[in-house]
Amino acid sequence: MIMKHHQYLYILLGFILFSCNPGRNNNPEPFPEPEDGYPENIIFFIGDGMGPAHVTAAETVNNGLNITSLSTTGLMTTHAADRSVTESAASATAMTTGVKTNYKMLGVNPDGEILKNIFEYLHERGYATGLITTTFLQGATPAAFYAHAELRDMYEDISVQMAHSEVDVLIGGGSFWLNEREDGLNLIDTMTSRGYSYYEHINDVPLDESGKLLVVQAQYRLPGIEDDRGDYLQQALSRALSRLDKTRQPWFLMVENEHIDLRGHDNLQDEMLAEVVDLDLTVGNALSYAATNQKTLIVVAGDHETGGFSITGGNVFEGTVEGDFQGDNHTAVMVPVYADGPGASYFSGVYDNTDMFRKFTDLLKINAH
């Protein structure tokens, strides 16, 4: 039977609506057993705003990347529940809860109902957890691992949730909403009373200490690489791994470079690529750790693409790139995912960002469906 043009359109529309439905896959089939075993620990790197062209260009100017040496590669769709082009709160919520939500909503579904996130599942099972970011700890990506808010910029409320969370290691910026608050609370005092060791600079953190750790190195977000942030991310990873290992529990650590996104918004190609390279250096350090701690899975992903960045020229052999930006905001381009270690085979193929939650929970044998 020959179908008419409008029938094709109806079928296509139905497919689009189904694929964007935030309630789909409520009872999904479990993934097959991973070909390469199950991890005990996971390091999840998020390059905020990092799309395929960002990685390609950084690999060219840096003459190679650790990221692209990982054993497994995939692609991930990123749309929000209510629009094709997402942002960090909706995207991080999808990855941490397995459910689509609306633009700028954090840890809740489109009706504002609280969604249980992966860290909350892990804490119930005795896992240690950690968060590292180059932005403020109340920012959309790190906050999606511990907070629930109808708008991502409810920073004072999100800070209260952070102060009373069970996250073991917190390293980033955001002191303004911790101790310069409208309600007069000093949440740093609250956290130290709950057993956190508090430091204002990552280099002041001893490597031989154990226990919960809070490092808040800036009033808001940290500076960029071009403004002498230095090896902050690498030092933060080292301190976080030391603390998490001393818990003698399995653990999950998220590490974010938000400045890839910021420099993409500003259409600053060289600065943006320097941020990708900085994230990559930190991935290299994680690979060195995993070489002697072989039950550690490393996953690297973008949360969305920023800038509509494309490569229009340059010379691969000379390490030069001529790039162009489509605009100064996000796009709906699929983002790359890379993985290495036990369970890495789960991350091959093309899938949605909600599947990231399922992959993590299946690998950690958490029944979260």
SERO-4910 file (N, C-alpha, C, O; in steps of 0.05 Angstrom, whole numbers):
BEGIN
 pado doro    nc1    nc2    nc3   cac1   cac2   cac3    cc1    cc2    cc3    oc1    oc2    oc3
  Met    A     17    -24      0      0      0      0     18     25      0     37     27     16
  Ile    A     11     44    -17     27     69    -19     15     89      1     -9     94      1
  Met    A     32    100     18     23    119     38     24    147     27     42    154     11
  Lys    A      5    163     34      5    191     25     24    208     42     32    200     64
  His    A     31    231     31     51    248     44     43    255     73     60    255     91
  His    A     17    262     77     10    270    104     11    247    123     14    252    147
  Gln    A      8    222    114     10    200    132     38    196    142     43    190    165
  Tyr    A     57    201    124     86    201    133     90    222    155    104    217    174
  Leu    A     78    245    151     82    267    170     70    259    198     82    265    218
  Tyr    A     47    246    197     35    238    223     52    217    237     56    218    262
  Ile    A     63    198    221     81    178    234    106    191    245    114    185    267
  Leu    A    118    210    230    142    224    239    136    240    264    151    240    283
  Leu    A    113    254    265    105    270    288    102    252    312    110    258    334
  Gly    A     89    229    308     85    211    330    111    200    341    114    198    366
  Phe    A    130    195    323    156    186    332    170    207    349    182    201    369
  Ile    A    169    232    340    182    254    354    170    258    381    184    261    401
  Leu    A    143    257    383    130    261    409    137    238    428    141    243    452
  Phe    A    137    214    417    144    191    434    173    193    444    178    188    468
  Ser    A    191    201    427    219    202    434    224    225    454    244    223    469
  Cys    A    208    245    454    212    268    473    195    265    498    197    282    516
  Asn    A    180    244    501    162    240    524    179    235    549    194    216    550
  Pro    A    176    252    570    193    249    593    186    224    609    202    216    626
  Gly    A    163    212    604    156    188    619    162    162    606    155    141    616
  Arg    A    176    162    583    182    137    569    202    120    585    216    130    602
  Asn    A    203     95    578    222     76    590    219     75    621    239     73    635
  Asn    A    194     76    631    190     74    659    198     46    670    207     44    693
  Asn    A    195     26    653    202     -1    661    219    -14    639    211    -33    627
  Pro    A    243     -3    635    260    -13    613    272    -40    619    275    -47    643
  Glu    A    278    -54    599    293    -79    602    321    -73    611    333    -53    603
  Pro    A    332    -90    629    360    -85    637    379    -89    613    373   -104    595
  Phe    A    401    -75    615    422    -78    594    434   -106    597    433   -118    618
  Pro    A    445   -117    575    460   -142    577    484   -139    596    492   -117    602
  Glu    A    494   -162    605    518   -161    622    541   -147    606    544   -153    582
  Pro    A    556   -130    619    578   -116    605    599   -136    597    604   -156    611
  Glu    A    611   -131    574    632   -150    564    658   -148    581    674   -166    580
  Asp    A    661   -126    595    687   -121    608    684   -118    638    700   -105    651
  Gly    A    664   -130    650    661   -131    679    646   -108    691    638    -90    677
  Tyr    A    644   -108    717    630    -88    732    650    -71    748    669    -82    759
  Pro    A    646    -45    750    664    -28    765    657    -27    795    634    -32    802
  Glu    A    676    -21    812    670    -13    839    668     17    842    651     27    857
  Asn    A    685     31    827    686     60    829    682     73    801    689     60    781
  Ile    A    670     97    801    666    110    775    675    139    778    669    153    797
  Ile    A    690    148    758    697    177    755    683    186    730    689    177    707
  Phe    A    664    205    733    648    215    711    656    244    705    650    262    721
  Phe    A    670    248    682    678    275    674    657    287    656    647    274    637
  Ile    A    649    312    662    630    326    645    644    351    634    652    369    649
  Gly    A    647    352    608    655    376    594    631    393    587    617    387    567
  Asp    A    625    412    603    601    428    599    603    443    572    622    458    568
  Gly    A    584    438    555    583    451    528    601    437    508    604    448    486
  Met    A    613    414    514    633    402    497    619    384    476    608    363    482
  Gly    A    621    393    451    610    377    428    632    364    413    656    366    419
  Pro    A    625    349    392    645    335    376    667    352    364    690    345    363
  Ala    A    659    376    354    679    394    342    699    405    363    722    410    356
  His    A    689    409    387    707    418    408    729    398    413    753    405    415
  Val    A    722    373    414    742    351    418    760    349    395    785    347    398
  Thr    A    749    350    371    766    347    346    787    370    345    810    365    339
  Ala    A    778    394    350    796    417    349    817    416    371    841    422    366
  Ala    A    809    408    395    828    406    417    849    385    411    872    388    417
  Glu    A    840    363    399    859    341    393    879    351    372    902    343    373
  Thr    A    870    368    354    888    378    333    909    397    345    933    394    341
  Val    A    900    417    361    919    436    372    937    424    393    959    434    399
  Asn    A    928    403    406    943    390    428    959    366    418    974    354    434
  Asn    A    957    360    392    971    336    381    963    311    396    980    295    404
  Gly    A    937    308    400    926    284    413    913    290    439    920    310    452
  Leu    A    895    272    448    881    275    474    880    248    488    878    227    475
  Asn    A    880    249    514    874    225    530    846    216    525    840    192    523
  Ile    A    828    235    523    799    229    520    794    210    496    780    190    498
  Thr    A    807    216    473    801    201    449    817    175    449    814    159    430
  Ser    A    834    170    469    848    144    471    831    124    486    839    100    488
  Leu    A    809    132    498    793    113    514    781     92    496    777     96    472
  Ser    A    776     69    507    770     45    491    742     46    478    738     32    458
  Thr    A    724     61    489    696     60    479    686     88    473    692    107    488
  Thr    A    671     91    451    660    117    443    630    114    437    622     94    425
  Gly    A    615    134    445    586    135    438    578    163    432    594    182    433
  Leu    A    552    166    425    540    192    421    514    194    437    500    174    440
  Met    A    508    218    447    485    221    465    468    244    456    478    266    452
  Thr    A    441    240    455    422    262    450    416    276    476    419    264    497
  Thr    A    408    301    474    408    318    498    382    334    503    381    349    522
  His    A    362    332    485    339    350    487    325    349    514    326    328    528
  Ala    A    313    371    522    298    373    547    269    363    542    262    356    519
  Ala    A    253    361    562    226    352    559    209    371    543    191    363    529
  Asp    A    215    397    545    198    417    532    210    432    509    198    450    497
  Arg    A    235    425    501    247    437    478    271    421    468    282    405    482
  Ser    A    278    426    443    300    410    431    327    418    441    344    401    444
  Val    A    331    443    447    357    453    456    356    455    487    340    470    498
  Thr    A    373    440    500    372    438    529    392    458    542    405    474    528
  Glu    A    394    457    568    415    471    583    423    453    605    414    430    607
  Ser    A    442    462    622    456    444    640    438    431    661    442    408    668
  Ala    A    419    446    672    402    435    693    385    412    683    384    390    695
  Ala    A    371    416    660    354    395    649    371    371    640    363    348    644
  Ser    A    394    377    628    411    355    619    423    339    642    423    314    642
  Ala    A    433    353    663    444    339    686    422    323    701    427    302    711
  Thr    A    398    334    702    376    320    715    370    294    700    366    273    712
  Ala    A    370    295    673    366    271    657    387    250    663    381    226    666
  Met    A    412    259    665    434    240    670    435    229    698    444    207    703
  Thr    A    425    245    718    426    236    746    401    222    755    402    209    776
  Thr    A    379    225    740    354    212    749    341    194    728    324    178    735
  Gly    A    349    196    703    338    180    682    311    191    672    297    176    658
  Val    A    304    215    679    278    227    671    283    254    658    298    270    668
  Lys    A    269    259    636    270    286    624    255    306    641    234    300    652
  Thr    A    266    330    642    251    352    655    253    377    637    267    377    616
  Asn    A    239    398    646    238    422    630    263    439    633    278    436    652
  Tyr    A    267    457    614    289    476    613    291    490    640    272    502    650
  Lys    A    315    489    652    323    503    677    311    490    702    315    501    724
  Met    A    297    468    700    288    454    724    310    434    733    324    423    716
  Leu    A    312    430    759    334    416    771    325    394    790    314    401    811
  Gly    A    329    369    783    323    348    802    293    343    807    286    330    826
  Val    A    276    355    790    247    351    792    237    345    764    250    352    744
  Asn    A    213    333    763    201    328    736    186    353    727    185    373    742
  Pro    A    175    353    703    161    377    693    138    387    710    130    410    708
  Asp    A    127    369    727    106    377    746    117    387    772    102    394    791
  Gly    A    144    388    775    156    398    800    159    377    821    166    383    844
  Glu    A    154    351    814    157    330    834    186    321    836    200    319    816
  Ile    A    195    316    860    222    309    866    229    282    852    214    263    854
  Leu    A    253    282    839    263    257    827    287    248    843    305    264    850
  Lys    A    288    223    850    310    211    865    334    209    846    333    198    825
  Asn    A    357    220    855    381    221    837    400    198    845    397    185    865
  Ile    A    420    194    828    438    172    831    454    173    857    459    152    870
  Phe    A    461    197    866    476    199    892    458    190    915    467    178    934
  Glu    A    432    197    914    414    188    935    412    158    936    411    146    958
  Tyr    A    410    145    913    411    116    912    437    105    924    437     86    939
  Leu    A    459    117    916    485    108    925    489    111    955    500     93    968
  His    A    480    133    966    483    137    995    468    116   1011    477    108   1032
  Glu    A    445    108   1000    430     87   1014    445     60   1015    440     43   1032
  Arg    A    463     57    996    478     32    993    507     34   1003    523     16    998
  Gly    A    513     55   1017    539     57   1030    562     67   1013    585     65   1021
  Tyr    A    555     78    990    576     89    972    585    116    983    569    131    994
  Ala    A    610    123    978    620    150    982    617    165    955    617    152    934
  Thr    A    615    191    957    610    207    932    626    233    934    633    243    955
  Gly    A    631    244    910    646    269    909    639    286    884    630    275    864
  Leu    A    642    312    887    637    330    865    660    350    863    668    362    883
  Ile    A    670    354    839    690    375    833    680    391    809    669    380    790
  Thr    A    682    418    811    674    435    789    691    460    787    703    468    807
  Thr    A    692    472    764    706    497    761    687    521    765    695    544    764
  Thr    A    661    515    769    642    535    774    634    534    804    647    520    819
  Phe    A    612    547    812    603    546    839    589    519    844    577    508    825
  Leu    A    592    508    867    581    482    874    551    481    872    539    460    871
  Gln    A    538    505    873    509    507    870    501    508    841    477    510    835
  Gly    A    520    507    822    514    508    794    498    484    785    497    464    799
  Ala    A    486    486    762    466    466    753    478    438    752    465    419    762
  Thr    A    501    434    741    512    407    738    518    394    764    507    372    770
  Pro    A    535    406    781    539    392    807    514    390    824    510    370    838
  Ala    A    497    411    824    474    411    841    454    388    834    439    379    851
  Ala    A    454    380    809    436    358    801    442    332    815    425    314    815
  Phe    A    466    330    827    473    306    841    464    306    870    466    285    884
  Tyr    A    454    329    880    445    329    908    420    346    913    408    343    935
  Ala    A    411    362    894    390    382    900    365    378    882    365    364    862
  His    A    343    391    891    318    391    877    306    419    878    301    429    900
  Ala    A    302    431    855    292    459    854    277    463    828    284    452    807
  Glu    A    256    479    829    240    484    805    255    503    786    248    504    762
  Leu    A    275    518    796    292    534    779    321    531    788    326    531    812
  Arg    A    339    529    769    367    524    775    380    546    790    401    542    803
  Asp    A    369    571    788    383    594    800    372    600    829    376    622    839
  Met    A    359    581    841    351    584    869    375    577    887    374    557    903
  Tyr    A    396    593    885    422    585    896    422    584    927    435    567    938
  Glu    A    407    602    940    407    601    969    394    575    979    404    562    998
  Asp    A    372    567    967    358    542    975    375    518    968    377    499    983
  Ile    A    388    518    944    405    496    936    428    494    955    437    471    961
  Ser    A    439    516    965    461    515    984    453    502   1010    469    486   1021
  Val    A    429    507   1019    420    493   1043    419    463   1039    426    447   1056
  Gln    A    409    455   1015    408    426   1009    436    414   1008    441    392   1016
  Met    A    455    429    997    483    420    996    494    416   1024    507    396   1030
  Ala    A    489    436   1041    500    435   1068    490    411   1084    503    402   1102
  His    A    466    401   1077    454    379   1092    455    353   1075    442    334   1082
  Ser    A    470    353   1053    471    329   1037    491    309   1049    504    315   1069
  Glu    A    492    286   1036    511    265   1045    535    263   1027    550    243   1028
  Val    A    540    283   1009    563    282    992    589    285   1008    591    303   1025
  Asp    A    608    267   1004    632    266   1021    653    287   1013    666    299   1031
  Val    A    656    293    987    676    311    978    664    332    960    651    325    940
  Leu    A    667    358    966    656    380    951    678    400    946    689    412    965
  Ile    A    685    404    920    707    422    913    698    440    890    691    430    869
  Gly    A    698    466    895    690    485    874    689    513    885    704    520    903
  Gly    A    672    530    874    667    557    883    640    559    896    626    540    901
  Gly    A    632    585    902    605    590    911    602    598    940    582    593    952
  Ser    A    624    609    952    622    617    980    601    638    985    590    640   1007
  Phe    A    594    654    965    575    676    969    549    666    980    537    678    998
  Trp    A    539    643    970    513    632    979    516    615   1004    496    604   1014
  Leu    A    540    612   1014    545    596   1038    548    614   1063    539    607   1084
  Asn    A    560    637   1059    565    654   1083    559    683   1079    566    700   1097
  Glu    A    547    691   1058    538    719   1054    509    719   1046    501    732   1026
  Arg    A    493    705   1061    466    699   1054    446    720   1065    452    733   1085
  Glu    A    423    722   1052    402    741   1062    391    732   1089    382    749   1104
  Asp    A    391    706   1094    379    696   1119    400    696   1142    393    689   1165
  Gly    A    424    704   1136    445    707   1157    458    681   1165    476    681   1182
  Leu    A    450    658   1154    462    633   1160    491    631   1150    498    642   1129
  Asn    A    507    617   1165    534    611   1155    535    580   1150    539    565   1169
  Leu    A    531    573   1125    529    544   1119    556    530   1119    558    506   1121
  Ile    A    578    546   1118    604    533   1122    607    523   1150    617    501   1155
  Asp    A    597    540   1170    597    531   1198    579    506   1201    586    487   1215
  Thr    A    557    506   1187    539    483   1188    553    458   1179    551    436   1191
  Met    A    568    460   1157    582    437   1146    605    428   1163    610    404   1165
  Thr    A    620    447   1174    642    438   1192    631    425   1217    644    406   1227
  Ser    A    608    434   1226    595    420   1249    586    392   1242    582    375   1260
  Arg    A    582    387   1216    574    360   1207    598    343   1200    595    321   1190
  Gly    A    622    353   1206    646    336   1202    663    342   1178    682    327   1173
  Tyr    A    656    363   1163    673    370   1139    697    385   1148    696    403   1165
  Ser    A    720    378   1136    744    395   1137    741    416   1116    736    410   1093
  Tyr    A    745    442   1123    740    464   1104    767    478   1098    783    484   1115
  Tyr    A    770    482   1071    794    497   1062    785    517   1040    766    513   1026
  Glu    A    801    539   1038    795    559   1018    812    556    993    808    571    974
  His    A    831    538    993    848    533    969    855    504    968    862    492    988
  Ile    A    853    493    944    858    464    941    886    456    948    891    434    959
  Asn    A    906    474    944    933    467    951    938    466    981    959    456    989
  Asp    A    919    476    997    922    474   1026    912    448   1038    916    443   1061
  Val    A    900    431   1021    888    406   1031    910    385   1033    922    378   1013
  Pro    A    914    374   1057    934    353   1060    925    327   1045    902    321   1044
  Leu    A    945    313   1034    939    288   1021    935    265   1040    924    244   1032
  Asp    A    944    268   1064    944    245   1083    920    245   1102    917    227   1118
  Glu    A    902    265   1099    879    266   1117    855    251   1106    853    247   1081
  Ser    A    838    242   1123    813    228   1115    789    244   1125    792    264   1138
  Gly    A    766    235   1118    741    248   1126    729    265   1105    740    268   1083
  Lys    A    706    277   1111    692    293   1091    707    319   1086    720    330   1103
  Leu    A    705    328   1061    721    351   1052    704    372   1037    689    365   1020
  Leu    A    707    397   1045    695    420   1032    717    440   1024    730    451   1042
  Val    A    720    445    998    738    465    989    722    485    973    710    478    952
  Val    A    722    510    981    707    531    967    728    553    961    735    569    978
  Gln    A    737    553    936    760    569    928    753    596    916    771    611    910
  Ala    A    728    602    912    720    627    900    693    635    910    677    619    918
  Gln    A    688    661    909    662    671    917    640    662    899    618    655    907
  Tyr    A    646    661    873    627    651    853    640    628    838    645    607    850
  Arg    A    646    631    812    661    610    798    691    616    798    699    638    803
  Leu    A    706    595    792    735    599    791    743    613    765    727    614    747
  Pro    A    767    624    763    776    637    738    781    616    717    782    592    722
  Gly    A    784    626    692    791    608    670    821    602    669    837    614    684
  Ile    A    828    584    652    856    577    648    872    602    640    895    606    649
  Glu    A    860    619    623    875    643    614    879    663    636    895    682    634
  Asp    A    864    660    658    866    678    681    880    664    705    876    670    728
  Asp    A    898    645    698    916    633    717    902    615    738    908    616    762
  Arg    A    882    599    728    870    579    747    891    557    753    889    544    774
  Gly    A    910    554    735    931    534    740    922    506    739    904    499    723
  Asp    A    934    489    756    928    460    756    906    453    777    907    431    788
  Tyr    A    888    471    781    867    467    801    852    441    797    849    425    816
  Leu    A    843    435    772    828    410    768    845    385    774    834    366    786
  Gln    A    870    385    767    886    362    772    891    359    802    891    336    812
  Gln    A    896    381    816    900    380    845    874    371    859    875    356    878
  Ala    A    852    381    849    826    373    861    821    343    858    812    330    876
  Leu    A    827    333    834    823    304    830    841    288    849    831    269    861
  Ser    A    866    296    852    884    282    870    874    281    898    874    260    911
  Arg    A    864    304    908    854    306    936    828    290    939    824    276    959
  Ala    A    811    291    919    786    277    920    790    247    921    778    232    937
  Leu    A    808    237    903    813    208    902    825    198    929    818    177    938
  Ser    A    843    214    940    855    207    966    833    204    988    833    185   1003
  Arg    A    816    224    989    794    223   1009    775    200   1005    768    186   1023
  Leu    A    767    196    980    748    174    974    760    147    979    746    129    989
  Asp    A    785    143    972    798    117    977    799    112   1007    797     88   1015
  Lys    A    803    132   1023    806    128   1052    780    121   1065    779    112   1088
  Thr    A    757    124   1051    732    115   1063    729     85   1063    713     74   1078
  Arg    A    746     71   1047    745     42   1044    717     33   1035    708     11   1041
  Gln    A    703     50   1020    678     44   1008    680     47    978    697     61    968
  Pro    A    662     34    963    661     41    934    651     69    931    638     80    949
  Trp    A    658     83    909    652    111    907    646    119    879    652    105    859
  Phe    A    634    143    877    627    156    851    635    185    853    627    199    871
  Leu    A    652    193    834    662    221    833    655    234    807    660    223    785
  Met    A    643    258    808    637    273    784    656    297    783    660    311    803
  Val    A    668    301    759    687    323    755    678    340    731    675    329    709
  Glu    A    673    366    735    663    383    713    681    406    707    692    419    725
  Asn    A    686    410    681    698    436    672    675    451    659    667    445    637
  Glu    A    665    472    673    643    488    662    653    509    643    638    520    627
  His    A    679    515    644    690    537    628    691    532    598    693    550    582
  Ile    A    689    506    590    686    500    561    661    514    551    660    526    530
  Asp    A    639    511    567    614    524    560    616    554    560    606    568    542
  Leu    A    628    565    581    630    595    583    645    607    560    636    627    549
  Arg    A    667    595    552    683    606    530    669    601    503    673    616    484
  Gly    A    653    580    502    637    576    478    615    597    475    611    607    453
  His    A    603    605    497    583    627    497    596    653    487    584    669    473
  Asp    A    621    657    496    636    681    488    649    679    461    661    699    451
  Asn    A    647    656    448    659    652    421    689    657    422    700    668    403
  Leu    A    702    648    443    731    650    446    743    623    441    745    606    459
  Gln    A    751    619    416    760    592    408    785    583    423    784    561    435
  Asp    A    806    598    424    831    589    437    827    583    467    837    563    477
  Glu    A    812    601    480    807    597    509    790    573    513    794    558    533
  Met    A    770    568    496    753    545    498    769    519    495    765    500    510
  Leu    A    786    518    475    802    494    470    822    489    493    828    466    499
  Ala    A    832    511    505    850    508    528    835    494    551    847    479    566
  Glu    A    809    500    554    793    487    575    789    458    569    789    441    587
  Val    A    785    451    544    782    422    537    808    408    543    808    386    554
  Val    A    831    420    537    857    408    542    861    405    572    872    385    581
  Asp    A    852    425    588    854    423    617    838    399    628    847    385    645
  Leu    A    814    396    618    798    373    626    812    347    618    813    328    633
  Asp    A    824    347    594    838    323    585    862    316    602    867    293    607
  Leu    A    877    336    611    899    331    629    889    317    655    902    299    665
  Thr    A    866    325    664    854    313    688    846    284    682    849    267    699
  Val    A    835    280    658    828    252    650    853    235    649    853    212    657
  Gly    A    875    246    640    901    232    640    909    223    668    919    201    671
  Asn    A    906    241    687    912    234    715    894    212    725    903    194    740
  Ala    A    869    213    717    850    192    725    858    165    713    855    144    726
  Leu    A    867    166    688    876    141    675    900    129    690    903    105    693
  Ser    A    918    146    699    941    137    715    932    124    741    942    103    749
  Tyr    A    912    136    753    901    124    778    888     97    772    893     78    786
  Ala    A    872     96    750    858     71    743    877     49    735    870     25    737
  Ala    A    901     56    726    920     35    718    929     18    742    936     -5    738
  Thr    A    928     30    766    935     14    790    910      9    807    913     -5    828
  Asn    A    887     19    799    862     14    813    842      5    792    824     20    783
  Gln    A    845    -20    783    833    -29    759    803    -35    760    791    -43    740
  Lys    A    791    -30    783    762    -33    785    748     -6    782    725     -2    789
  Thr    A    763     13    770    752     41    766    744     45    737    760     41    719
  Leu    A    720     54    733    709     61    707    712     91    703    704    106    721
  Ile    A    722     99    680    723    128    673    705    133    650    706    120    629
  Val    A    687    153    653    669    161    632    672    191    628    673    207    647
  Val    A    673    200    603    676    228    596    653    235    576    650    221    557
  Ala    A    639    257    582    617    264    564    612    294    564    619    308    583
  Gly    A    601    305    543    590    332    543    562    330    554    549    309    553
  Asp    A    551    352    564    523    353    572    505    365    551    481    360    550
  His    A    517    382    534    504    394    511    525    408    495    548    410    505
  Glu    A    519    416    471    539    431    455    534    461    458    511    470    459
  Thr    A    556    476    458    553    506    461    567    520    437    590    513    431
  Gly    A    553    538    425    565    556    405    561    547    377    567    563    358
  Gly    A    551    523    372    550    513    345    577    514    332    580    522    308
  Phe    A    597    505    347    625    507    337    630    488    315    622    465    316
  Ser    A    644    497    294    652    480    272    680    487    263    690    509    268
  Ile    A    693    467    251    721    471    241    719    477    211    710    461    196
  Thr    A    729    500    204    727    509    176    754    509    161    755    513    137
  Gly    A    775    504    176    802    504    163    823    498    183    818    490    205
  Gly    A    848    502    175    871    497    192    889    476    179    886    469    156
  Asn    A    908    467    195    928    447    186    933    426    208    945    433    228
  Val    A    923    402    203    926    381    223    956    376    229    963    372    253
  Phe    A    973    377    209   1001    371    213   1016    393    228   1036    388    241
  Glu    A   1005    417    226   1018    440    241   1003    445    267   1011    463    282
  Gly    A    981    431    273    967    435    298    951    461    299    948    472    320
  Thr    A    941    470    276    926    494    276    897    489    268    891    470    253
  Val    A    879    505    278    850    502    273    838    529    267    843    548    282
  Glu    A    823    531    245    806    554    240    777    545    246    767    527    233
  Gly    A    765    559    265    738    551    273    718    574    269    725    597    265
  Asp    A    693    566    272    671    585    269    649    578    288    644    554    293
  Phe    A    635    598    299    613    594    317    587    601    302    585    622    289
  Gln    A    567    584    305    541    590    294    526    612    310    510    627    299
  Gly    A    532    613    335    519    633    353    532    633    380    555    623    383
  Asp    A    518    644    400    530    645    427    514    630    447    516    635    471
  Asn    A    499    610    438    483    594    457    486    564    451    503    556    435
  His    A    469    548    464    471    519    460    458    510    434    443    525    422
  Thr    A    464    486    426    451    474    403    442    446    411    448    436    433
  Ala    A    428    433    393    417    406    398    435    384    387    426    361    385
  Val    A    459    390    379    478    371    368    483    349    388    487    354    412
  Met    A    484    323    379    492    302    397    520    306    408    537    317    394
  Val    A    524    298    432    550    302    445    565    275    447    552    254    449
  Pro    A    592    276    448    607    251    449    608    240    478    607    255    497
  Val    A    611    214    480    615    200    505    639    181    501    640    167    481
  Tyr    A    658    181    520    681    163    519    683    148    545    675    159    566
  Ala    A    692    123    544    694    108    569    717     88    568    725     80    546
  Asp    A    727     81    591    749     61    593    747     48    621    741     61    641
  Gly    A    753     22    621    753      8    647    729    -12    648    715    -15    628
  Pro    A    726    -25    671    704    -44    673    677    -31    668    670    -11    681
  Gly    A    661    -42    650    635    -31    643    636    -12    620    614     -2    612
  Ala    A    659     -6    609    661     14    588    644      7    563    634     25    549
  Ser    A    641    -19    558    626    -27    535    597    -18    535    584    -17    514
  Tyr    A    586    -12    559    559     -1    561    555     25    546    532     32    539
  Phe    A    577     40    542    574     67    532    578     70    502    581     93    493
  Ser    A    579     49    488    581     50    459    554     54    447    533     49    460
  Gly    A    553     63    422    528     67    408    516     95    410    530    113    419
  Val    A    491     98    403    477    123    404    453    120    423    438    101    420
  Tyr    A    450    138    442    429    136    462    423    163    472    435    183    465
  Asp    A    403    165    490    394    190    501    408    195    528    418    176    540
  Asn    A    408    220    537    421    226    562    408    213    586    421    209    607
  Thr    A    382    207    584    369    192    606    381    164    609    380    153    631
  Asp    A    391    153    588    403    126    590    429    126    606    438    105    615
  Met    A    442    149    609    466    151    626    460    141    654    475    126    666
  Phe    A    437    150    665    429    141    692    426    111    693    436     98    711
  Arg    A    412    100    673    408     71    672    434     56    670    437     35    682
  Lys    A    452     66    654    478     52    651    493     51    677    504     31    685
  Phe    A    494     74    691    508     75    716    494     57    737    508     41    751
  Thr    A    468     58    739    454     42    760    456     12    753    459     -4    772
  Asp    A    454      5    728    457    -23    721    485    -33    727    489    -55    738
  Leu    A    506    -17    721    533    -26    727    538    -28    757    554    -45    765
  Leu    A    525    -11    772    529    -12    802    508    -30    815    507    -31    839
  Lys    A    492    -44    798    473    -64    807    453    -51    827    446    -63    848
  Ile    A    443    -28    819    423    -14    834    396    -17    820    394    -10    796
  Asn    A    376    -27    833    349    -30    822    334     -4    825    321      1    845
  Ala    A    337     13    804    325     40    805    304     44    784    297     66    778
  His    A    293     22    773    273     24    751    245     28    762    226     31    747
***
